[in-house]
Amino acid sequence: MRIGLYPGTFDPITLGHIDIIRRGAALVDRLVIGVAINRDKGPLFDLEERVEMIESVCAKLSEETGTEIIAHPFENLLIHCAHDVGAQIIVRGLRAVADFEYEYQMVGMNRVLDRNVETVFLMAEAKHQAIASKLVKEIARLDGDVSSFVTPEVRERLLAKLGKL
């Protein structure tokens, strides 16, 4: 069984993330969405909320793609998380050339830690390349419309979290 790991903080999950999940699911039999517990980033949504949103979105994607898609919180090294879930492939989404430099460094470090785990880069669809969770939160905070960037369910949760409903 080919298992892939798509890591991120998903605070919140966006249409760009969903695009990468859908396309990543075509490459593997099981896609694990690694939900990073990154205390340094100070997420708006707590871990449980982020996992709930991912599970809700991914239940539909699992049905559509026929690939098992599950959420898995982690706070250890990415390569250790890959070992924990049995992943042979790490899926990373790229939005712009600027993302590549950081990702290139990460791949190099991960290859030193374990040469058997490959990293696959997927470019975001053009219509999703500008979407970043950080910007989505800022737009919502300033009363902008985020419906082009997240699902209706995530939009509602975001607005409720910010006290905008």
N, C-alpha and C positions, 0 to 999 in steps of 0.2 A: 504494500500500500504506500503510495506517495503522499507524504504529509508536508504541507507548506505552513509557514508561520508568517503572518503579516502583523508586525508590531507597530504600536503607536500609543499616544495618550487618548486620542479620540474624544476630545473635550470641546465640543461635542463631535459625534460622527457626522460627516458632511457628505454631500453627493459625490465629491471627489473621492473620498474614502470608499464609498459604495461602488463607484466605478472600478476602482482597483480591486476590491473584493470580488466583484462579479467576474472580472477578467482573470484574476488570480485563481479563482475556483475552477476555471477551465484547464488549469495546468496540473492539478493535484486531485487526489481522491478525498482528502480531508484538508480543510483550510482552518487553521487555528488563528483567531484574532487575538494577538497578545496585547492585553490592555496594561500598559505600563503604569506602575504606581510610582510616579515621579513627584516626590514631595517638593523638589526645587521649583517646579513649574507652577505650583499653587493652583491646581485645576478648579474651575468653577463648579463642576459636577464631581461629587464624590465617586469613589470606585464603583459602588453598587449601582449608582445611577447610570454611569457610563456603560457598565456591563449590561444593564437592563435595556438600554437603547440599542446597543449592538445586537443583543439576542433577539429583540423584536424585529429589527431590520433584517438580520441574517436568517431568521426563520423563513421569511419570504424568499430570500435569495437561494437558500438551500433547496426549496421546492422548485424554483425556476431552473437552477443549474444542475440539480441532481447530485451535488457535492455536499458532503457533510461540512457544515461551517459552525464552529463553536468559539465562544469567548473564553479566554484564559488569562486571568490577572497574573502579573509577574513583577517582581521587584529586584530580580537578580540580573546578571549579565545576559544580554540577548542570546549569546551562544549557549549559555546554560539553560535558558528557557527553551531553546531549540532542542537541546538534549532531553529536557523534561517532557516535552510533548512528542518526541520522536521525529522531529522535522528534519528533512534532508535539504529543504529549500527555504530560504528566507525571501519573502516577497517585499519589495520596497517600491513605493510610488515616487515618481519624479514629476515635479510641476514645472521646473525651470532649470536652466543650466546652473544656476547658483546652488541648487540642491545637490548637484552631482559631486562637487568638491568634497562636501561633508560625507556624503554616502560612499565615495571612493575611499576615503580614509577608514570608514567603518568596515568596509569589505576587507581591506588590507589587514586590519586588526583581527577581524573574525577568522580570516584565513590562517593567520598564525595560530589562533586558539584551536581551530579545528578545520583542517583542509577538506573534510568530507561534507561540510555543509556549504552548499552553493547559494549565492545571492542572485536573484533575478530582479531586474529593474523594469517597471512598467511605466511608460509615460502616461500621464493623465490625459484624458480626452481634452481637446482644445477648449471646449466650453467649461471645463472644470479646472483649468490650470491656474486660475487666479484665486481659487477657493482655499482659504486657510482658516482653521478653527479659531485662531486668535482674532482674525479680521471679522469673522462671523459674529463672535461675541461682542466685539466693539461696535459693529453696525447695529446689533440688537440693543445694546446698552444705550445707544444714541438715537433710538426710535426709528431706525431704518428697517426696511423690509428685507428679511433674510430668506424668504420663501424660494428664491432661486438657488439657494445654497444648501438647504437641508430639507429633509422630509417634513411633511406637515406635523407628524408626531414629535419630531425633534424640535421643530419651531415652537410648538406649544409648550414643551418642557423648558425650552430656553427662555421664552417670555415669562413663564411662571416663575422660574428661578430668579429672574431679574426683577420680579415684581411689576411686570409690564402688562399683566392681564387684568 
